Amino acid sequence: MTATKADQQNPPRPQRRPPWLRVRPATGEAYHWLKRLMRAKELHTVCEEAHCPNVAECWGHRTATFLILGDTCTRNCRFCNVQTGRPAPPDPDEPERVAQAVQAMDLKHAVITSVDRDDLPDGGASAFAAVIRCIRELHPGCTVEVLIPDFRGQIEPLKVVMDERPDILNHNVETVPRLFPAVQPQCRYEWSLAVLRNAKALWPEAITKSGLMVGLGETTDEALDVLRDLRELDVDILTIGQYLQPTRQHTPIARYYTPDEFDMFRERGYEMGFRWVESGPLVRSSYNAEAQIRTLKV
């Protein structure tokens, strides 16, 4: 059922997390080993910074999404738990340390993301390029996925990344256009679309990926319109998950979507032509990332 205009302006506030969103606590030998490895290498993971609900499952399998360029973001998105402020200068040794951690974990697929770095001339593009090179030099055969910022829609920084031929180029739109001013006011929907459009223009064979959170106050029709926009740009992989409010200071949850609704999004995504759709309450951007690249890369 589509929400009315009044519902959009004053969405109900769910009081209790439904049973399908229960998450087991992060524990186990592999989890603690990986946490020690990250601290020893002075590295950050988005798994920790963003309080990802899948951290126990992913770390239990010795997989992680590396967060480069520090742990302080120059933007203040209302859904994100990463701290905002003035970041430290980039660490020139970070790419090598990331590659060493990838090698130590013996990863087959590494996911690299970053905070937004609007303070840097290239938005951090050169750091992504350096990490890709270091991983391929130190741990050949490991595929690399990069989850990049929007670079304010500029093609020059994107070209720096695409020249390294990442195995998957990921950029999340996060929410529907109407909610951008409230949810991520320093971002623009058009910038996100430009990243995905230009990635294919720079390298037509690229596998591109994008993700959407639901539960922020969007209507179902608005979410489906975003899926159509992404398919018009020939995006290959789609992820859809439930927004979970990190703290009381963040954007409240407008509503919880049911597993059946996530099944609907998956079905509609495949009908639209996406090559891979991950849709579920706890799905996050890098969930099942290794399976995606092994299936789609030829």
C-alpha positions as CSV (number, residue, x, y, z in Angstrom):
1,M,0.0,0.0,0.0
2,T,1.5,3.4,-1.0
3,A,1.8,6.0,1.7
4,T,-0.1,9.2,1.4
5,K,1.4,12.7,1.4
6,A,0.5,13.1,5.1
7,D,2.2,9.8,5.9
8,Q,5.3,11.0,4.1
9,Q,5.4,14.2,6.3
10,N,4.5,12.4,9.6
11,P,5.4,8.8,9.3
12,P,4.6,6.6,12.3
13,R,7.5,5.7,14.6
14,P,7.9,2.0,15.2
15,Q,8.3,1.2,18.9
16,R,9.9,-2.3,18.9
17,R,12.3,-4.1,16.6
18,P,10.5,-7.0,15.0
19,P,11.8,-10.6,15.5
20,W,13.3,-10.9,12.0
21,L,15.8,-8.2,12.9
22,R,17.4,-10.0,15.9
23,V,21.2,-10.1,15.5
24,R,23.4,-12.5,17.3
25,P,26.3,-10.8,19.3
26,A,29.7,-10.5,17.7
27,T,31.9,-13.2,19.3
28,G,34.0,-16.2,18.4
29,E,37.7,-17.0,17.9
30,A,37.7,-15.7,14.3
31,Y,36.0,-12.5,15.2
32,H,38.5,-11.7,18.0
33,W,41.4,-12.7,15.7
34,L,40.3,-10.3,13.0
35,K,39.8,-7.5,15.5
36,R,43.3,-7.9,16.9
37,L,44.6,-7.9,13.3
38,M,42.9,-4.6,12.5
39,R,44.2,-3.0,15.6
40,A,47.7,-4.3,15.0
41,K,47.7,-2.8,11.5
42,E,46.1,0.4,12.8
43,L,43.2,-0.1,10.3
44,H,39.5,0.7,10.5
45,T,36.5,-1.3,9.2
46,V,33.1,0.0,8.3
47,C,31.8,-3.1,10.0
48,E,32.7,-1.5,13.3
49,E,32.3,2.2,12.6
50,A,28.8,1.8,11.1
51,H,27.8,-0.9,13.7
52,C,26.9,-3.3,10.8
53,P,24.4,-6.0,12.0
54,N,26.3,-8.7,10.0
55,V,29.7,-8.2,11.7
56,A,29.5,-11.5,13.6
57,E,28.6,-13.5,10.5
58,C,31.2,-11.8,8.2
59,W,34.0,-11.6,10.7
60,G,33.3,-15.2,11.7
61,H,34.2,-16.1,8.1
62,R,37.2,-13.8,8.1
63,T,35.8,-11.2,5.7
64,A,35.6,-7.5,6.3
65,T,35.1,-4.2,4.6
66,F,38.1,-2.0,5.0
67,L,37.6,1.7,5.8
68,I,40.4,3.8,4.4
69,L,41.4,7.5,4.8
70,G,40.7,7.5,8.5
71,D,37.6,7.3,10.7
72,T,36.4,10.9,10.5
73,C,34.1,12.0,7.7
74,T,33.7,15.5,6.3
75,R,30.0,15.0,5.8
76,N,27.2,14.6,8.4
77,C,24.7,12.1,7.0
78,R,21.8,11.6,9.4
79,F,21.8,7.8,9.1
80,C,25.5,7.1,9.5
81,N,27.3,6.4,12.8
82,V,30.8,7.3,11.4
83,Q,32.0,10.4,13.3
84,T,32.1,13.8,11.5
85,G,34.8,16.4,11.8
86,R,38.2,17.5,10.5
87,P,40.1,14.4,9.3
88,A,43.8,13.9,9.7
89,P,45.9,14.0,6.5
90,P,46.0,10.7,4.6
91,D,48.5,8.1,5.8
92,P,50.8,7.2,2.9
93,D,51.5,3.8,4.4
94,E,47.8,2.8,4.7
95,P,47.5,1.1,1.3
96,E,50.4,-1.2,2.2
97,R,48.9,-2.1,5.6
98,V,45.5,-2.8,4.0
99,A,47.2,-5.2,1.5
100,Q,49.1,-6.9,4.3
101,A,45.8,-7.5,6.2
102,V,44.2,-8.9,3.0
103,Q,47.1,-11.2,2.6
104,A,47.1,-12.3,6.3
105,M,43.3,-13.1,6.0
106,D,44.0,-14.9,2.7
107,L,41.0,-13.2,1.2
108,K,39.6,-14.1,-2.3
109,H,37.7,-10.8,-2.4
110,A,38.4,-7.6,-0.6
111,V,36.0,-4.7,-0.2
112,I,37.4,-1.2,0.2
113,T,35.4,1.9,1.2
114,S,36.2,5.2,2.8
115,V,34.8,8.2,4.7
116,D,34.0,11.2,2.6
117,R,37.0,13.4,2.1
118,D,35.8,16.7,0.6
119,D,38.9,18.3,2.1
120,L,41.1,16.5,-0.5
121,P,41.5,17.8,-4.1
122,D,40.6,14.3,-5.5
123,G,38.2,13.3,-2.8
124,G,40.5,10.4,-1.9
125,A,40.5,8.8,-5.3
126,S,44.2,8.3,-5.4
127,A,44.1,6.4,-2.1
128,F,41.6,3.9,-3.6
129,A,43.9,3.5,-6.6
130,A,46.9,2.9,-4.3
131,V,45.0,0.3,-2.3
132,I,43.9,-1.6,-5.4
133,R,47.5,-1.7,-6.7
134,C,49.0,-2.8,-3.4
135,I,46.5,-5.7,-2.9
136,R,47.2,-6.9,-6.4
137,E,50.9,-6.8,-5.9
138,L,51.0,-8.4,-2.5
139,H,48.0,-10.8,-2.9
140,P,47.6,-11.7,-6.6
141,G,44.3,-13.3,-7.5
142,C,42.3,-11.5,-4.9
143,T,39.4,-9.5,-6.5
144,V,38.8,-6.0,-5.3
145,E,35.5,-4.2,-4.8
146,V,35.6,-0.4,-4.1
147,L,32.6,1.3,-2.5
148,I,33.4,4.9,-3.3
149,P,32.0,8.4,-2.4
150,D,30.2,10.5,-5.0
151,F,33.2,12.7,-5.7
152,R,30.6,15.5,-6.1
153,G,29.8,14.0,-9.5
154,Q,33.1,14.8,-11.0
155,I,34.5,12.5,-13.6
156,E,38.3,13.2,-13.0
157,P,38.6,11.5,-9.6
158,L,36.4,8.7,-10.8
159,K,38.8,8.1,-13.7
160,V,41.7,7.7,-11.3
161,V,39.8,4.8,-9.7
162,M,38.5,3.3,-12.9
163,D,41.9,3.3,-14.5
164,E,42.9,0.6,-11.9
165,R,40.0,-1.6,-13.2
166,P,38.3,-2.6,-9.9
167,D,36.4,-5.8,-10.1
168,I,33.3,-4.1,-8.8
169,L,32.6,-0.4,-8.7
170,N,30.1,0.3,-6.0
171,H,28.4,3.5,-5.0
172,N,25.3,3.6,-2.9
173,V,22.5,6.1,-3.6
174,E,21.3,5.2,0.0
175,T,17.8,6.8,-0.2
176,V,15.2,8.3,-2.5
177,P,15.7,11.8,-4.0
178,R,13.0,13.4,-1.9
179,L,14.8,12.5,1.3
180,F,18.3,13.6,0.4
181,P,18.0,17.1,2.0
182,A,16.9,15.6,5.3
183,V,18.9,12.4,5.3
184,Q,22.2,13.3,3.6
185,P,22.1,17.0,3.1
186,Q,25.6,17.4,1.8
187,C,25.0,14.9,-1.0
188,R,23.0,15.1,-4.2
189,Y,21.1,12.4,-6.0
190,E,22.4,13.7,-9.3
191,W,26.0,13.2,-8.1
192,S,25.3,9.6,-7.2
193,L,23.7,8.9,-10.6
194,A,26.7,10.6,-12.3
195,V,29.2,8.3,-10.6
196,L,27.4,5.2,-11.8
197,R,26.8,6.6,-15.3
198,N,30.4,7.7,-15.8
199,A,31.8,4.5,-14.4
200,K,30.2,2.6,-17.4
201,A,31.3,5.4,-19.8
202,L,34.9,5.1,-18.7
203,W,34.9,1.3,-18.8
204,P,31.8,-0.3,-20.4
205,E,32.8,-3.8,-19.1
206,A,32.8,-2.6,-15.5
207,I,30.5,-4.4,-13.0
208,T,28.7,-1.7,-11.1
209,K,26.7,-1.9,-8.0
210,S,24.5,0.3,-5.8
211,G,22.4,0.1,-2.7
212,L,19.3,1.5,-1.1
213,M,18.1,1.7,2.6
214,V,14.4,1.5,3.2
215,G,12.5,2.6,6.3
216,L,13.6,6.3,6.3
217,G,10.2,7.6,5.2
218,E,10.1,6.8,1.5
219,T,7.1,5.2,-0.2
220,T,7.3,1.9,-2.0
221,D,6.7,3.7,-5.3
222,E,9.6,6.1,-4.6
223,A,11.9,3.1,-3.9
224,L,10.9,1.4,-7.1
225,D,11.6,4.6,-9.0
226,V,15.2,4.6,-7.7
227,L,15.5,1.0,-8.9
228,R,14.4,2.1,-12.4
229,D,16.9,4.9,-12.4
230,L,19.7,2.5,-11.5
231,R,18.7,0.1,-14.3
232,E,18.7,2.9,-16.8
233,L,22.3,3.4,-15.9
234,D,23.0,-0.4,-16.5
235,V,23.8,-1.0,-12.8
236,D,24.5,-4.8,-12.4
237,I,24.1,-5.4,-8.7
238,L,21.5,-4.1,-6.3
239,T,21.4,-4.3,-2.5
240,I,18.4,-3.3,-0.4
241,G,18.3,-3.4,3.4
242,Q,16.4,-2.0,6.4
243,Y,17.6,1.2,7.9
244,L,18.5,0.8,11.6
245,Q,18.8,3.9,13.7
246,P,22.4,3.9,15.2
247,T,21.6,6.3,18.1
248,R,18.7,8.6,19.2
249,Q,20.5,11.5,17.6
250,H,20.1,9.9,14.1
251,T,17.1,9.9,11.8
252,P,14.3,7.9,13.4
253,I,13.0,4.7,11.7
254,A,9.8,5.5,9.8
255,R,8.8,1.9,9.6
256,Y,10.1,-1.7,9.4
257,Y,9.6,-3.5,6.1
258,T,8.6,-7.2,6.3
259,P,10.5,-10.1,4.8
260,D,7.7,-10.4,2.2
261,E,8.2,-6.8,1.2
262,F,12.0,-7.5,0.7
263,D,11.1,-10.5,-1.4
264,M,8.9,-8.2,-3.5
265,F,11.9,-5.8,-4.0
266,R,14.1,-8.8,-5.0
267,E,11.5,-10.0,-7.6
268,R,11.0,-6.6,-9.0
269,G,14.7,-6.0,-9.3
270,Y,15.2,-9.1,-11.3
271,E,12.3,-8.3,-13.5
272,M,13.9,-4.9,-14.2
273,G,17.1,-6.7,-15.3
274,F,19.6,-6.5,-12.4
275,R,22.0,-9.4,-12.6
276,W,22.2,-9.9,-8.9
277,V,19.8,-8.6,-6.1
278,E,20.4,-8.9,-2.4
279,S,17.2,-7.8,-0.6
280,G,16.5,-8.5,3.1
281,P,16.2,-6.8,6.5
282,L,19.8,-7.2,7.4
283,V,21.4,-6.8,3.9
284,R,24.2,-4.3,3.7
285,S,26.3,-3.2,0.8
286,S,29.0,-5.8,1.0
287,Y,26.8,-8.7,2.1
288,N,27.6,-11.8,0.0
289,A,30.0,-9.7,-2.1
290,E,32.4,-12.6,-2.7
291,A,29.6,-14.7,-4.1
292,Q,28.5,-11.9,-6.4
293,I,31.9,-11.4,-8.1
294,R,32.5,-15.2,-8.4
295,T,29.1,-15.5,-10.2
296,L,29.2,-12.4,-12.4
297,K,32.8,-12.1,-13.4
298,V,33.7,-14.0,-16.6
